[in-house]
Structures are given as C-alpha cells and as structure tokens.
Amino acid sequence: MISVSNLKRDFGKQVVVDDLSFEVKPGDVVGFLGPNGAGKSTTMKMLTGFLTPSSGAIKIAGQDIKTHTKAIQQKIGYLPEGAPAYGDMTVYQFLKFITQVRKIPKARAQQRIAYVSEQVALNEVMDTSIDTLSKGFKRRVGLAQAIIHDPDILILDEPTDGLDPNQKHQVRKLIKNLSKDKIVIISTHILEEVTAVCNRAIIIAQGKLKFDGTPEELQKRSAYHNAVTIKLSYLSDISGLLEIDGVIDIKHNKETQRVTIFPEPGKTILSQVSAHVQEVKLPVDMIFPEQGRLDDVFREITQTSQGEVL
Ligand SMILES: Nc1ncnc2c1ncn2[C@@H]1O[C@H](COP(=O)(O)OP(=O)(O)OP(=O)(O)O)[C@@H](O)[C@H]1O
C-alpha cells in the first residue's frame, strides 16, 4: 500500500506538487495523467525516493520513505523519463550491472536477465551498446531494468513513449501480466492507455489533484457517454431525432454526415434511436453507441474556466 499525504514540492518560488493526497493498494494499476509540466515526473521521483518532498509524507507498506529509503527502493521498480544511463555498456552488461546493484544472487541473476529480455523482446540487441539503440529499444532496456528484481511496486514514467504501435501493444500486455497483486503507477499522455491497462486514473494539473477514480467514471463524465452516433448515406431531415424520448441534443457534422444524439443525464437511448431510424426510414449506414470521449473530459478537467490549460 502506498499512502501519500499532503505532498508538496517547490523549486524556488514555483510550487510544482501542491498538497497531493491519495492511496494506492495492491492490484491497482494507476494511470497518472496531467498536462505537460503538471508535476507527474516530480511526484514519481518523490515516490521512488530520488527527490525529497518540501513537505508532506509518503508511506509505503507502512514505512516512511524519508527514514526507510533504501528498504523501500528495493521494493520498487522505476522507469524514469528518457534513456537509461551508462550508454557505453551493452544491454547485457547493463542488465548484469543492475542485478549486481540489486544484489540478486548470481545464479538467479542469469535467469532474471533471460526472463526480462524475453519479456520485453531484447534478445537481438543484448550485445549492442545502449547509446546506439533506437529510442524504442532504449525504452525497453529501461523497462527491463525496472522489472529485473520482480518488484512489488512498479513506477513507470511514460513507459510506451517512443514505441511503435506493435511495441506499445506488447508493453501494455506486459504491464497487465505483471500487475497481478502488484502496485503499478504509469504516467502517460495517451488516454486510451488508461482504458486499455489501468483500473484507476489520477489526474493532476498544476500539481493539484483534479480526479481520482476508475476509467469508467472518467468516461461517464463525457457528454458523449451513452450518446449514439449515426452515419447518414445522404443529407436527410433529422429533426425528428430531437423528439425521441430522453434525447437532449443532436450534433450534425455535415462533412462526415455523422449525427451524434445526446441523451439526458443517466439515460440510454440506443434502442429508441434504432426504432426511430427504422420507423421514419432514415438512410443510415452505421449506428453505434459512444463510450465517452476521454480527450474532452481531460481538457475539461485540466482547463480553467477561461480555457487556459493549467
Ligand atoms: N529540478 C528542477 N528544478 C526546477 N524546476 C523543475 C525541476 N524539475 C521539474 N521542474 C519543473 O517542475 C514542473 C513540473 O515538471 P514535471 O517534469 O514534474 O512535469 P510532468 O507532469 O512530468 O510533465 P511532462 O508531461 O512534460 O513530462 C515543470 O515546470 C518543470 O520545469
């Protein structure tokens, strides 16, 4: 269990993390979101004991990180932003070095190197020096070092940054497999990653907590949640859609001929819309329910009333 209370960090006059409090329990896979400069990396550095808070407390499994830094760091796997250090080492040398730093016994170290290089698909570059690897491979080396000691807690700063879609998929699968009974916190700018991998989302802006809940709760905040979109074959009279019981609004995109029909809060309208389409013989190519658009919700949560990004 991670318990963060009233966490604060300033750099000079700038307050970067501002009174953050939250708890994370085993089994939680937390998507840690926020605009650029929101304070995500700074928070992660404090959670891993690499940066001291200005005030507030972090407790991990009941121990205070200030007084038990080393013991806590043994339980954590951390993927920092950017590429791994020691770029002149080969991937194998680097992973071996990490097993020594992590004090993994020699026999087990070989097994772990083999296991993690398989898991993050590094076998073909084991003898290549890190500096000469592509961004995607460097990221995977970072992931390999983060999981090599089979930690209870994984803190991953933008784990899929720089990966191609296939590798992104692979890393998300890996995180899902690893996450059983562990705590995983990943920062990301990719909102779909949260619905694909996480069972919880925490959003911060300007260092302050703005949302803490499930990805479904986040989707429910979208005006598009439970809305229905239809695609017209050709321009038609759609005014009747507004008469359907439970419909509050419609939005027509004339370029794409897509019409989105919005329900009153808490209502579902898919069957009513389908029935109406059939009844008035609207020329519809496609009809689908909307889950909720996370981009819109994210913008709404992290913007001020003046529309300025926090
Ligand atoms: N060591 C430091 N000294 C001074 N300012 C810092 C330092 N580290 C971070 N900052 C500032 O703190 C703010 C938050 O940075 P942080 O890297 O935590 O944001 P982030 O949410 O991770 O952003 P991004 O999504 O762009 O990675 C930024 O304005 C940054 O310039």
The ligand as a Gaussian input file, in Angstrom:
#p B3LYP/6-31G(d) Opt

LIG

0 1
 N       14.950000      20.097000     -10.796000
 C       14.088000      21.053000     -11.136000
 N       14.387000      22.359000     -10.934000
 C       13.493000      23.325000     -11.254000
 N       12.280000      23.091000     -11.807000
 C       11.938000      21.818000     -12.038000
 C       12.833000      20.730000     -11.725000
 N       12.209000      19.559000     -12.057000
 C       10.996000      19.909000     -12.570000
 N       10.852000      21.249000     -12.572000
 C        9.663000      21.998000     -13.044000
 O        8.525000      21.429000     -12.446000
 C        7.413000      21.451000     -13.335000
 C        6.804000      20.063000     -13.407000
 O        7.705000      19.179000     -14.070000
 P        7.418000      17.633000     -14.230000
 O        8.549000      17.090000     -15.041000
 O        7.156000      17.020000     -12.907000
 O        6.064000      17.639000     -15.070000
 P        5.358000      16.467000     -15.864000
 O        3.921000      16.477000     -15.455000
 O        6.094000      15.188000     -15.674000
 O        5.490000      16.987000     -17.366000
 P        5.634000      16.178000     -18.766000
 O        4.280000      15.622000     -19.062000
 O        6.013000      17.263000     -19.714000
 O        6.696000      15.132000     -18.581000
 C        7.933000      21.964000     -14.662000
 O        7.594000      23.327000     -14.767000
 C        9.432000      21.807000     -14.546000
 O       10.111000      22.782000     -15.274000

